[in-house]
Amino acid sequence: MNSTAALIAATYLDLAKDVMQLPVALLDLREQLDLPREVVDATILEMTKTGFVHLLPSSDRSRNDSEVMEAAIPVGGERKDFLVFEGEFFGE
């Protein structure tokens, strides 16, 4: 795992309070990371290829404020607002 992926994973764990499969808002994740958006997006998309990291759309479509929309990662024409790690990613 590269250092950017490790930082994203550690930040996820911090925001999720070490609870696996807890969706973490990309907006919250981005606020904690001091990395360029394109680096974060590319790393997250690469991490999803493991099958243990997932991007999810928001179930609350009423929350369409500009910050949330800007933090999202578009995948297949759909806005993904949340990041979820399965325990297997961390070897659990």
C-alpha positions as CSV (number, residue, x, y, z in Angstrom):
1,M,0.0,0.0,0.0
2,N,1.4,3.4,-0.9
3,S,1.7,6.2,1.5
4,T,-1.4,8.1,0.1
5,A,-3.5,4.9,0.4
6,A,-2.2,4.4,3.9
7,L,-3.1,8.0,4.9
8,I,-6.6,7.6,3.4
9,A,-7.1,4.3,5.2
10,A,-5.9,5.8,8.5
11,T,-8.1,8.8,8.1
12,Y,-11.1,6.6,7.4
13,L,-10.5,4.6,10.5
14,D,-10.2,7.8,12.6
15,L,-13.4,9.2,11.2
16,A,-15.2,5.9,11.5
17,K,-14.0,5.4,15.0
18,D,-12.4,2.1,14.0
19,V,-15.8,0.7,12.9
20,M,-15.5,-1.2,9.7
21,Q,-18.2,-0.8,7.0
22,L,-19.3,2.5,8.5
23,P,-19.8,5.0,5.6
24,V,-17.6,8.1,5.9
25,A,-18.5,11.2,3.9
26,L,-16.0,12.1,1.3
27,L,-16.5,15.7,2.4
28,D,-15.3,14.8,5.9
29,L,-12.4,12.8,4.6
30,R,-11.2,15.5,2.3
31,E,-11.3,18.0,5.2
32,Q,-8.9,15.9,7.1
33,L,-6.5,15.3,4.2
34,D,-4.0,17.8,3.0
35,L,-3.7,16.3,-0.5
36,P,-4.7,17.4,-3.9
37,R,-8.1,16.2,-5.0
38,E,-6.8,14.4,-8.1
39,V,-4.4,12.4,-5.9
40,V,-7.1,11.4,-3.4
41,D,-9.6,10.5,-6.2
42,A,-7.1,8.4,-8.1
43,T,-5.9,6.6,-5.0
44,I,-9.5,5.9,-3.8
45,L,-10.5,4.6,-7.2
46,E,-7.4,2.4,-7.2
47,M,-8.3,1.1,-3.7
48,T,-11.8,0.2,-4.9
49,K,-10.2,-2.4,-7.2
50,T,-9.3,-4.5,-4.1
51,G,-13.0,-5.3,-3.6
52,F,-12.7,-4.2,0.0
53,V,-13.1,-0.5,-0.5
54,H,-16.4,0.9,-1.8
55,L,-17.8,4.3,-2.9
56,L,-21.5,4.7,-2.2
57,P,-24.0,7.3,-3.2
58,S,-25.9,9.3,-0.6
59,S,-29.2,7.9,0.4
60,D,-30.2,11.5,1.3
61,R,-30.6,13.1,-2.1
62,S,-32.0,16.2,-0.5
63,R,-28.5,17.1,0.7
64,N,-27.3,18.6,-2.5
65,D,-25.3,21.5,-1.2
66,S,-22.3,22.6,-3.2
67,E,-19.7,21.3,-0.7
68,V,-21.1,17.8,-0.7
69,M,-21.5,17.7,-4.4
70,E,-18.0,19.0,-4.9
71,A,-16.5,16.4,-2.6
72,A,-18.2,13.5,-4.4
73,I,-16.4,11.3,-6.9
74,P,-18.4,10.7,-10.1
75,V,-18.4,7.1,-11.1
76,G,-20.4,5.8,-14.1
77,G,-22.5,9.0,-14.2
78,E,-23.4,8.7,-10.5
79,R,-22.2,10.9,-7.7
80,K,-20.5,8.8,-4.9
81,D,-20.5,10.7,-1.6
82,F,-19.3,8.0,0.9
83,L,-16.4,5.8,1.4
84,V,-16.6,2.4,3.1
85,F,-13.8,0.0,4.0
86,E,-14.3,-3.7,4.8
87,G,-12.2,-5.2,7.5
88,E,-10.6,-7.5,5.0
89,F,-8.8,-4.5,3.6
90,F,-6.9,-4.3,6.9
91,G,-6.4,-8.0,7.2
92,E,-9.2,-8.5,9.7
